[in-house]
C-alpha cells in the first residue's frame, strides 16, 4: 500500500503496482479526530435558486462551487473534501466537455483530487439540472474555526 500526503490530513492510498490515476484518487485514508461535513446534492444554481447557465460546464462549476461554499461554512476548505459523487443525466455531455470540465474543476478545487464517482441517472429532481454533486469533507482537528 502506498500513501502520500501530510500525515495530519487525508492521504492518498494506492495499491502497489497500480497506475496513478489522473484527476482523482483511488482511495484516501483520513486520520481519526477529523470533523466530517457531509454536503447534500448541489445543482448548478446560485444562492437564489437560479440556474447560472445552460451548459454542462457552467452547471458543473456552479454545483462544485456550491459544495465548496458549504464546506467553508462548516469550517473547512476545498482541500478537505475527501469524496465527490456526481450525478449526470447524460454521460456524453460530461465526456464531450471533459477538457472544459477539468478546467472548471481546477478553478474551484485547484489540484486537489479526492475520490470521485460519476453516475449517469435518468433524471434529477430539478428538471433544468444537468448535474448534481454530493461531497464529504474531513476537517482536521487543528483547523482554526471560521471567523
Long-range contacts (C-beta under 8 A, 24 or more apart in sequence): 3-29, 7-31, 8-140, 8-142, 9-79, 9-80, 9-138, 9-140, 10-34, 10-80, 10-82, 10-114, 10-138, 21-113, 23-102, 23-105, 23-113, 23-116, 24-113, 24-114, 24-115, 24-116, 25-113, 25-114, 25-115, 25-116, 26-115, 27-115, 28-82, 28-83, 28-114, 28-115, 30-82, 30-138, 31-140, 33-140, 33-141, 34-138, 34-139, 34-140, 34-141, 35-74, 35-75, 35-138, 35-139, 35-141, 36-136, 36-137, 36-138, 36-139, 37-70, 37-71, 37-74, 37-75, 37-76, 37-80, 37-135, 37-136, 37-137, 37-139, 38-135, 38-136, 39-67, 39-70, 39-71, 39-134, 39-135, 39-136, 39-137, 40-134, 41-87, 41-125, 41-132, 41-133, 41-134, 42-66, 42-67, 42-70, 42-132, 42-133, 42-134, 42-135, 43-124, 43-126, 43-129, 43-131, 43-132, 44-129, 44-130, 44-131, 45-126, 45-129, 51-128, 51-129, 54-128, 55-97, 55-130, 56-88, 56-93, 56-94, 56-97, 56-101, 56-130, 56-131, 57-97, 57-100, 57-101, 57-104, 59-129, 59-130, 59-131, 60-86, 60-94, 60-97, 60-101, 60-104, 60-105, 60-130, 60-131, 60-133, 61-104, 61-105, 61-107, 61-108, 63-131, 63-132, 63-133, 64-104, 64-105, 64-108, 64-109, 64-133, 65-108, 66-133, 67-133, 67-134, 67-135, 68-108, 68-109, 68-135, 70-135, 71-135, 71-137, 72-146, 73-146, 74-137, 74-139, 75-139, 75-143, 75-145, 75-146, 76-137, 76-139, 76-143, 78-108, 78-109, 78-110, 78-112, 79-109, 79-110, 79-112, 80-137, 80-138, 80-139, 80-140, 80-143, 81-109, 81-112, 81-114, 81-135, 81-136, 81-137, 82-114, 82-115, 82-136, 82-137, 82-138, 83-114, 83-115, 83-116, 83-135, 83-136, 84-114, 84-115, 84-116, 84-117, 84-133, 84-134, 84-135, 85-116, 85-117, 85-119, 85-133, 85-134, 85-135, 86-116, 86-117, 86-118, 86-119, 86-131, 86-132, 86-133, 86-134, 87-118, 87-119, 87-120, 87-121, 87-124, 87-131, 87-132, 87-133, 87-134, 88-118, 88-119, 88-120, 88-121, 88-130, 88-131, 88-132, 89-120, 89-121, 89-122, 89-123, 89-124, 89-129, 89-130, 89-131, 90-120, 90-130, 91-118, 91-120, 93-130, 94-118, 94-131
